[in-house]
Amino acid sequence: MNTDDKHQQLKKAKETLRRIKLFYIHLAGYIVVIALLLYNLYIVAGPYKNNIISLNLSVIVVWTVFIIIHGLNVFKDKQIFKKSWKDKKTEQFLKNKKEETTFWE
């Protein structure tokens, strides 16, 4: 592997790490602001109650959609269950099935 390939891989890894870090910062800010907005929904009173509730709910819904889209873009290449995990689990189940014996066999 030449130095250009190593340099490109390092650059790609740093960019991926930066994107994940930004997503987690975005997620932390989202959790704090949503908690404050939900508390605001709980304590709101007065003549503009309906307007405040509508604004808070709009912010909650729109930001939730954006955080979901951001997460999907950051983790689009990640798989929860990789093929190697599926293969290991299949072998484990087959092994357990062979070891399983009932009293009547």
ChimeraX attribute file (.defattr): number of C-alpha atoms within 10 A of each C-alpha:
attribute: neighborCount
match mode: 1-to-1
recipient: residues
	/A:1	5
	/A:2	6
	/A:3	8
	/A:4	9
	/A:5	10
	/A:6	11
	/A:7	11
	/A:8	11
	/A:9	12
	/A:10	12
	/A:11	12
	/A:12	12
	/A:13	12
	/A:14	12
	/A:15	12
	/A:16	14
	/A:17	13
	/A:18	12
	/A:19	17
	/A:20	17
	/A:21	13
	/A:22	14
	/A:23	18
	/A:24	13
	/A:25	11
	/A:26	14
	/A:27	17
	/A:28	12
	/A:29	12
	/A:30	16
	/A:31	12
	/A:32	10
	/A:33	15
	/A:34	19
	/A:35	13
	/A:36	13
	/A:37	18
	/A:38	15
	/A:39	11
	/A:40	14
	/A:41	16
	/A:42	10
	/A:43	9
	/A:44	14
	/A:45	12
	/A:46	7
	/A:47	8
	/A:48	9
	/A:49	12
	/A:50	12
	/A:51	10
	/A:52	16
	/A:53	18
	/A:54	12
	/A:55	11
	/A:56	17
	/A:57	16
	/A:58	12
	/A:59	15
	/A:60	17
	/A:61	11
	/A:62	10
	/A:63	15
	/A:64	16
	/A:65	12
	/A:66	11
	/A:67	15
	/A:68	12
	/A:69	11
	/A:70	18
	/A:71	17
	/A:72	12
	/A:73	13
	/A:74	17
	/A:75	13
	/A:76	9
	/A:77	7
	/A:78	9
	/A:79	8
	/A:80	6
	/A:81	8
	/A:82	9
	/A:83	10
	/A:84	9
	/A:85	11
	/A:86	11
	/A:87	11
	/A:88	11
	/A:89	12
	/A:90	12
	/A:91	12
	/A:92	12
	/A:93	12
	/A:94	12
	/A:95	11
	/A:96	11
	/A:97	10
	/A:98	9
	/A:99	9
	/A:100	8
	/A:101	9
	/A:102	6
	/A:103	4
	/A:104	4
	/A:105	4
